[in-house]
Amino acid sequence: MSSSNTSNRRFTLSDFDFDLPENLIAQHPAAQRSASRLLDGSQTPLVDRVFRELPALLNPGDLLVFNDTKVIKARIYGEKASGGKLELLIERVLPNHEVVAHMKVSKKPLPGAKLYMAGGSRGGFEAVLLGRWPDANGHLFHLRLSDEPHKLMEKHGHVPLPPYITHEDSEEDVQRYQTVFAKAPGAVAAPTAALHFDEALLARLDARGVQRASVTLHVGAGTFQPVKTENIAEHVMHSEWYQVPESTQHAIAACKARGGKVLAVGTTTVRTLESWAASGQASGDTQIFITPGFEFKVVDRLITNFHLPKSTLMMLVSAFAGYEHIMGLYRHAIAQQYRFFSYGDAMLLTRTATESQTS
């Protein structure tokens, strides 16, 4: 599906741009998870489907791999001692009640400053700023909270909705910005391709003989970080923690041995599996940056939502299914009024021959 005229192309950031009407950015999920639309780009001609049709598109013995990360209520509002308002987005929980967070505030406080979160002594909690993270010049902040972080987030935190979703978080978001099988707390963004799966669809996949396995990648706020360098090789990728359990490693090997296809549910699963394949490390931090020319070693097919223009995820899906094919799918999706981004619709892709990026 990649055309010959792109086989030796040097891609730049502008290649991954497109005009998206604002009304196509989904602000709320579909009424039912599996009632969202599915653009089947795994074949030509492409087919407009409904997501609940997925089982018929897979074969017995295929393996679906999900990201089982759980979104935490990582956004917490507070104030400095001066009364100045601030917002924390907790990215990672460390031992000893310590966390790493993004901070939105008019004037950054100094190390040692005490912050009063969710009302402070008036029913909230306190946080002490220890410094920057991961070093003195880091763009994140290292803090110590007055109690166990997960407990405090559950009580005082807000669902960390993406920046393009404009409403305040509600009970609907608590339920729907979370997969039905989420179990490992740590993400500040949902693995959105998996939001389309409900229990009824999973039961039909089981009945079809499609196998399931899971990995964990705690999605960070960096997933929404724009690429700012026209030369994409200069982009510095954010770091995220991942784990590929031994049971999943065995399931993948068994799938390959029987001639089945490994289907990644979402780009976070792709990044996890290909990080493991490239490094040989089943757990750790990854900064993998997948662009055209990348050689995939594990994933055969991909279920993914529609991504932001000029994003690293547009580059990933272009590397996977071919640049021209992806841009054609996006043109079709816009013309057919598909819903975009986290609460939007999905597409099904098949891996093509590696499309190279010349230097």
C-alpha positions as CSV (number, residue, x, y, z in Angstrom):
1,M,0.0,0.0,0.0
2,S,3.0,2.3,0.1
3,S,3.7,3.7,-3.4
4,S,7.0,3.4,-5.1
5,N,7.5,7.1,-5.3
6,T,7.8,7.3,-1.5
7,S,10.2,4.4,-1.1
8,N,13.2,6.6,-0.9
9,R,11.6,9.8,0.3
10,R,13.0,12.0,3.0
11,F,10.1,12.9,5.2
12,T,9.8,16.2,7.0
13,L,7.3,17.4,9.6
14,S,5.2,19.2,7.0
15,D,4.5,15.9,5.3
16,F,2.4,14.8,8.3
17,D,0.2,17.9,8.4
18,F,-3.4,18.0,7.3
19,D,-6.4,20.3,7.7
20,L,-9.0,19.0,10.2
21,P,-12.3,20.7,10.6
22,E,-12.8,21.5,14.3
23,N,-16.2,19.9,14.4
24,L,-14.7,16.5,13.7
25,I,-12.8,16.5,17.1
26,A,-14.9,14.2,19.3
27,Q,-15.8,15.9,22.6
28,H,-17.7,12.9,24.0
29,P,-17.6,9.2,23.3
30,A,-20.0,7.3,21.2
31,A,-23.2,6.2,23.1
32,Q,-21.9,2.6,23.1
33,R,-18.2,1.7,23.0
34,S,-18.4,-0.7,20.1
35,A,-20.9,1.5,18.2
36,S,-18.1,3.7,17.0
37,R,-17.1,3.6,13.4
38,L,-14.2,1.5,12.0
39,L,-12.4,2.5,8.8
40,D,-11.1,-0.8,7.4
41,G,-7.9,0.2,5.7
42,S,-6.4,-3.3,5.9
43,Q,-7.4,-3.9,2.3
44,T,-8.2,-2.1,-0.9
45,P,-10.7,-0.8,-1.6
46,L,-11.2,0.5,2.0
47,V,-14.5,-0.2,3.7
48,D,-16.5,1.9,6.2
49,R,-17.6,-0.3,9.0
50,V,-18.9,-0.3,12.6
51,F,-16.4,-1.3,15.3
52,R,-18.5,-4.3,16.5
53,E,-17.8,-5.9,13.1
54,L,-14.2,-6.5,14.2
55,P,-14.5,-10.2,15.0
56,A,-15.4,-11.1,11.4
57,L,-12.2,-9.4,10.2
58,L,-9.9,-11.5,12.4
59,N,-9.1,-15.2,12.2
60,P,-9.1,-17.9,14.8
61,G,-5.6,-18.1,16.3
62,D,-4.9,-14.4,15.8
63,L,-3.7,-12.6,18.9
64,L,-5.0,-9.2,20.2
65,V,-2.5,-7.4,22.5
66,F,-4.0,-4.7,24.7
67,N,-2.4,-2.1,26.9
68,D,-3.8,-2.7,30.4
69,T,-2.7,0.6,31.9
70,K,-5.2,2.5,34.1
71,V,-5.7,6.2,33.8
72,I,-5.3,7.9,37.1
73,K,-7.0,11.1,38.3
74,A,-3.7,12.9,37.8
75,R,-4.8,16.5,37.4
76,I,-5.0,18.4,40.8
77,Y,-5.6,22.1,41.4
78,G,-4.0,24.1,44.2
79,E,-2.2,27.2,45.2
80,K,1.1,28.6,46.4
81,A,1.6,30.2,49.8
82,S,1.0,33.5,48.0
83,G,-2.4,32.4,46.9
84,G,-1.3,32.1,43.2
85,K,-3.3,29.3,41.5
86,L,-1.5,26.3,40.0
87,E,-2.3,22.9,38.4
88,L,-0.3,19.7,38.8
89,L,-0.5,16.8,36.3
90,I,1.2,13.9,38.0
91,E,3.2,11.9,35.5
92,R,4.9,9.3,37.7
93,V,4.6,8.0,41.2
94,L,7.9,7.4,43.1
95,P,8.6,5.7,46.5
96,N,8.2,7.7,49.7
97,H,5.1,9.7,48.7
98,E,7.1,11.4,46.0
99,V,5.8,12.2,42.5
100,V,7.0,13.7,39.2
101,A,4.6,16.2,37.7
102,H,4.0,18.9,35.1
103,M,3.2,22.2,36.7
104,K,1.0,25.0,35.2
105,V,1.5,28.2,37.2
106,S,2.2,31.9,36.3
107,K,5.5,32.0,38.3
108,K,7.3,28.8,39.1
109,P,8.0,28.3,42.9
110,L,11.5,27.6,44.2
111,P,12.7,24.3,45.7
112,G,11.4,23.9,49.3
113,A,8.2,25.8,48.6
114,K,5.1,24.3,50.1
115,L,2.0,24.0,47.9
116,Y,-1.5,23.7,49.1
117,M,-3.4,21.2,46.9
118,A,-7.2,20.8,46.7
119,G,-7.7,23.2,49.6
120,G,-4.6,22.3,51.6
121,S,-5.4,22.2,55.3
122,R,-9.1,22.8,54.5
123,G,-9.7,19.2,53.5
124,G,-6.9,18.8,50.9
125,F,-3.2,18.0,51.2
126,E,0.2,19.6,51.0
127,A,3.1,19.1,48.6
128,V,6.7,20.2,48.9
129,L,8.7,21.1,45.8
130,L,12.0,19.2,45.9
131,G,13.3,20.4,42.6
132,R,13.2,19.8,38.8
133,W,13.1,16.4,37.2
134,P,15.0,14.4,35.9
135,D,17.8,16.9,36.6
136,A,18.2,20.6,37.5
137,N,17.2,21.6,33.9
138,G,14.3,19.2,33.5
139,H,10.9,20.4,32.5
140,L,9.1,18.3,35.1
141,F,8.9,18.8,38.8
142,H,9.8,16.5,41.7
143,L,7.5,16.8,44.7
144,R,6.8,15.0,48.0
145,L,3.1,14.7,49.0
146,S,1.7,14.6,52.5
147,D,0.1,11.1,52.0
148,E,0.1,8.2,49.5
149,P,-0.2,9.7,46.0
150,H,-2.7,7.2,44.5
151,K,-5.0,7.7,47.5
152,L,-4.8,11.5,47.2
153,M,-5.4,11.4,43.4
154,E,-8.4,9.2,43.8
155,K,-9.9,11.5,46.4
156,H,-8.9,14.9,45.0
157,G,-7.9,14.5,41.4
158,H,-9.6,15.0,38.0
159,V,-9.6,12.9,34.9
160,P,-6.7,14.2,32.8
161,L,-8.6,14.8,29.6
162,P,-6.6,15.8,26.6
163,P,-6.1,19.5,25.8
164,Y,-8.4,19.3,22.8
165,I,-11.4,18.2,24.9
166,T,-12.9,21.4,26.1
167,H,-15.3,20.4,28.9
168,E,-14.5,19.8,32.5
169,D,-14.3,16.1,33.5
170,S,-17.5,14.5,34.5
171,E,-18.7,11.1,35.7
172,E,-19.1,10.1,32.1
173,D,-15.3,10.7,31.6
174,V,-14.5,8.7,34.8
175,Q,-16.2,5.7,33.1
176,R,-15.5,6.2,29.4
177,Y,-11.9,7.6,29.5
178,Q,-10.9,4.2,30.8
179,T,-10.8,0.7,29.2
180,V,-13.0,-2.0,30.5
181,F,-9.9,-4.1,31.4
182,A,-7.7,-1.4,32.9
183,K,-5.8,-2.7,35.9
184,A,-2.3,-1.1,36.3
185,P,-2.6,2.5,37.6
186,G,-0.2,4.9,36.1
187,A,-1.4,6.5,32.8
188,V,-2.3,10.2,32.4
189,A,-3.8,9.5,28.9
190,A,-5.9,6.6,27.9
191,P,-4.8,3.9,25.3
192,T,-7.7,5.2,23.2
193,A,-7.9,2.4,20.6
194,A,-8.9,0.1,23.4
195,L,-11.8,2.3,24.5
196,H,-14.0,0.7,21.7
197,F,-14.0,-2.7,23.3
198,D,-16.9,-3.7,25.6
199,E,-17.6,-7.0,27.3
200,A,-20.0,-8.2,24.6
201,L,-17.4,-7.6,21.9
202,L,-14.7,-9.3,23.9
203,A,-17.0,-12.3,24.4
204,R,-17.6,-12.5,20.6
205,L,-13.8,-12.3,20.0
206,D,-13.4,-15.2,22.4
207,A,-16.1,-17.2,20.6
208,R,-14.3,-16.5,17.3
209,G,-11.1,-18.1,18.7
210,V,-9.2,-14.9,18.8
211,Q,-6.6,-15.0,21.6
212,R,-5.9,-12.1,24.0
213,A,-2.8,-10.9,25.9
214,S,-1.7,-7.7,27.5
215,V,1.2,-5.4,28.0
216,T,1.6,-2.3,30.2
217,L,2.7,1.1,29.0
218,H,1.9,4.1,31.3
219,V,0.9,6.7,28.7
220,G,2.5,10.1,29.6
221,A,1.3,13.6,28.8
222,G,4.2,13.7,26.3
223,T,1.9,11.8,23.9
224,F,0.2,15.1,23.2
225,Q,3.6,16.9,22.8
226,P,3.8,18.5,19.3
227,V,6.8,17.9,17.1
228,K,8.4,21.3,16.6
229,T,11.4,20.5,14.4
230,E,10.9,20.3,10.6
231,N,13.7,17.8,10.5
232,I,11.9,15.0,12.4
233,A,15.2,13.4,13.3
234,E,15.9,16.3,15.7
235,H,12.8,15.6,17.8
236,V,13.4,14.4,21.3
237,M,10.9,11.7,22.2
238,H,9.3,11.6,25.7
239,S,10.0,8.6,28.0
240,E,7.4,6.1,29.2
241,W,7.6,3.0,31.4
242,Y,6.5,-0.3,29.8
243,Q,6.4,-4.0,30.7
244,V,5.8,-7.2,28.5
245,P,4.9,-10.0,30.8
246,E,6.4,-13.5,30.2
247,S,2.9,-14.9,29.5
248,T,2.5,-12.3,26.7
249,Q,5.9,-13.2,25.3
250,H,4.9,-16.8,25.1
251,A,1.5,-16.0,23.6
252,I,3.2,-14.0,20.8
253,A,5.7,-16.8,20.1
254,A,2.8,-19.3,20.0
255,C,0.8,-17.1,17.6
256,K,3.7,-16.7,15.2
257,A,4.4,-20.4,15.3
258,R,0.8,-21.3,14.3
259,G,0.7,-18.7,11.5
260,G,-1.5,-16.3,13.3
261,K,-1.3,-12.5,13.2
262,V,-0.4,-10.3,16.1
263,L,-2.8,-7.3,16.3
264,A,-1.7,-4.4,18.5
265,V,-4.6,-2.5,20.0
266,G,-3.3,1.1,19.8
267,T,0.0,2.8,19.2
268,T,1.1,2.4,22.8
269,T,1.0,-1.4,22.4
270,V,3.0,-1.1,19.2
271,R,5.6,1.0,21.0
272,T,5.8,-1.5,23.9
273,L,6.2,-4.6,21.7
274,E,8.7,-3.0,19.3
275,S,10.7,-1.6,22.2
276,W,10.9,-5.1,23.7
277,A,11.9,-6.6,20.3
278,A,14.5,-3.9,19.7
279,S,16.1,-3.9,23.1
280,G,15.5,-7.4,24.4
281,Q,14.3,-5.8,27.7
282,A,10.9,-6.9,28.8
283,S,10.5,-3.9,31.2
284,G,12.0,-0.5,31.4
285,D,11.7,3.1,30.0
286,T,11.3,3.6,26.3
287,Q,11.8,6.6,24.1
288,I,11.2,4.7,20.9
289,F,10.5,7.0,17.9
290,I,8.9,5.1,15.0
291,T,9.1,6.9,11.6
292,P,9.1,5.7,8.0
293,G,11.9,3.3,7.5
294,F,11.4,1.5,10.9
295,E,11.5,-2.3,10.6
296,F,8.7,-3.8,12.7
297,K,9.6,-7.2,14.2
298,V,6.4,-8.1,16.2
299,V,3.2,-6.4,15.1
300,D,1.3,-7.5,11.9
301,R,-1.9,-5.5,12.2
302,L,-3.0,-2.4,14.1
303,I,-6.2,-1.0,15.5
304,T,-5.8,2.7,16.1
305,N,-7.7,6.0,16.4
306,F,-7.2,9.0,14.2
307,H,-4.2,11.2,15.3
308,L,-3.2,14.8,15.5
309,P,-1.5,16.5,12.6
310,K,2.3,16.7,12.8
311,S,2.3,14.2,15.7
312,T,4.7,11.3,16.3
313,L,1.7,9.0,16.0
314,M,1.0,10.1,12.5
315,M,4.6,9.2,11.7
316,L,4.2,5.8,13.4
317,V,1.1,4.8,11.5
318,S,2.7,6.0,8.2
319,A,5.7,3.8,9.0
320,F,3.4,0.9,9.6
321,A,0.9,1.1,6.7
322,G,2.6,3.3,4.2
323,Y,2.6,7.1,4.0
324,E,0.5,7.5,0.9
325,H,-2.0,4.9,2.1
326,I,-2.4,6.7,5.5
327,M,-2.9,10.1,4.0
328,G,-5.5,8.7,1.7
329,L,-7.3,7.1,4.7
330,Y,-7.3,10.5,6.5
331,R,-8.7,12.3,3.4
332,H,-11.5,9.7,3.2
333,A,-12.2,9.9,7.0
334,I,-12.5,13.7,6.9
335,A,-14.7,13.6,3.8
336,Q,-16.9,10.9,5.5
337,Q,-17.1,12.9,8.8
338,Y,-15.3,10.3,11.0
339,R,-14.8,11.5,14.6
340,F,-11.2,12.2,15.5
341,F,-8.8,11.8,18.4
342,S,-9.3,10.2,21.9
343,Y,-13.1,9.9,21.9
344,G,-13.3,9.4,18.1
345,D,-13.5,6.5,15.7
346,A,-10.9,3.9,14.8
347,M,-9.1,2.3,11.8
348,L,-7.8,-1.2,11.1
349,L,-4.4,-1.3,9.4
350,T,-2.1,-4.1,8.0
351,R,1.7,-3.7,8.0
352,T,3.3,-3.1,4.6
353,A,6.8,-3.6,3.4
354,T,9.2,-1.2,5.1
355,E,9.1,2.3,3.7
356,S,12.5,3.9,3.9
357,Q,13.6,7.3,5.1
358,T,16.7,8.5,3.2
359,S,19.3,10.6,5.0
